[in-house]
Structures are given as structure tokens and as C-alpha cells.
């Protein structure tokens, strides 16, 4: 299974998981069977609120799951429509969150936890 982690930096399994999907500086994709790591810069980092294109941000790479601290409703729905499971990250590294997902201890993201923007009283459940 290929799992994508939006990250603050590109340091493999030691990368810190970023608080938002769309504005993450980079992504670390881990193949859970082999622990092979693929790192990419976010090509869609500076997009308008609500205009995140998750698969464009991933450079067209196919993933089975995304582990993230925060995500907007539009991006969540786009990922789910493509069969991607979205998990709610805990603060820490890719390795720490990967261990939790492999042990079945990371919850799935639900609509009530999505980000609604940061202007005009919007907010995120992870703040």
C-alpha cells in the first residue's frame, strides 16, 4: 500500500508531518510492503482557498492513503472519490504516523474535522 504524508521538509521517514495537505512544502510517499520512500515537492502549494488539486499536488502519483493533520472538504472529497483513504495524522514524524497506521491506531478523517479556511471565523479541528 502506498501512503502519502504531507511534510514540512523532505527527510524521508524522519520528515515532520505538516498541518495542512494543500499548502505542505512537500510529500513523502511510503510503500508499506518495502518501506521504499519517494519524496516530491508540492507543485500546487500556492493555490486559492478551496482550489486544491490533490493528485496534481502529488505529481500524478497514485496513492492508496493520505495521512494529514488538516485538509479542506473539497480535497477530502476529491481524494475519497478516487478511492484514497484519508487518515488524521498525529503530530510527529512520518515514521511515528506510519507505525500508528500499520498498527490500526490512526483514525480516518471525517467531514466534521475538515478545514473551513482561516479567514472570517473559519478554522480547522486540528488547531
N, C-alpha and C positions, 0 to 999 in steps of 0.2 A: 504494500500500500504506500502511495506517495502522499506525504503530509507537508503542507506549506506553512511556514511560520513567518509572518511579517516581522522584521527585525530593525533595531536601531543601527546595527553595524553588520558587517559580513565577517564573522569569526567562527564559521562552522557551528558546531554543536554548542559552543560557548557564547554565541550571539545572544544578546538580550532581546526578548520578545517585546515588540513595540505595542503601544497602546491603541493604535488605530490601524485598520487594514489599508485603506486607500492612500494615506499620507506616509506610510512607512518608507524609510530610505531604501530598504532592500528586503529580499525574501530569501529564506533558507528552505530548500525543499529536501526532505529526507525520505529515502526509500527504506521502509521499516524492515524489510527482509534482509537487506545487505548493509544497511546504515550508510549507504552511499549518499553524499551531500552535494547538492547543486546550489550555487549562490548566484543571485541575479540582482541588479539594481532595478528599482522601480521606475519603469519608463512612463508611468502615468501618475506620478506623485503629485503633480501640481494641477489638479483638476477642480472644476467648480463643485461646490457642495451638492451632493446628490447625483453627480455625474461620473462616479467611479465605474470603471470598466474592469472588473476583476481579472478576466482572462487576458485582457490587453496588458494590464499591470504585470502579469506573470509571463509576458512574452510568448503567449500561446501555449505554454507548457500545460499538460494535463495533470491534475492532482485529484486525489480521492478525498482529501480532507484539508481544512484550514484551521489553524489554532491561532486565535487572536483575542486581544483584550477588548477591543471595541470595533464595531462595524455598523455602518448605516443599514437601514431597512432595504434600500434598493440593492446594495451589494450583496446582502444576505440572501435576498430573493433570487438574484441572478445566479449566485453560486448554487443554491439549493435546486434551482430549475435545471442546472447542468449535472445534478447528481452528486454534488460536492457536500460532504458533511462539514458543518462549521462548529468547532468546539470553542468554548470560552477559556482563554488562557489564564493562568495564574502568573503573578509577577515572577520573573526569573528568566533563566536561560532556555534555549531550545532544548537542551538535554534534560533539564528538570521537567519541562512540559511534555516532552516525548516520553519520559518514564511514566508520567501520570496517565497519558493517553494509552500507553501499552498495558497499564495495569487497570484500565477501565475507571479511572478516578477523575477524569476531566469531563465536566458537563457539556452538553450540546447547547449551542446558542439558540435562544428563543426570541421572538419578536419583541417581547417586553424589555429585553436587555439591549436593544439596538440604540445607536446614537441618533439623536434628532438634530444635530447641529449644535454649534456653540454660541450662536447669536440669538438674541431675542428670547432668552429664557430656556432655550433648548438645552439638552445635556445628554450625558452618557451614564449608563448604570455603573460603569467601571470607575467613574471619578468619585 
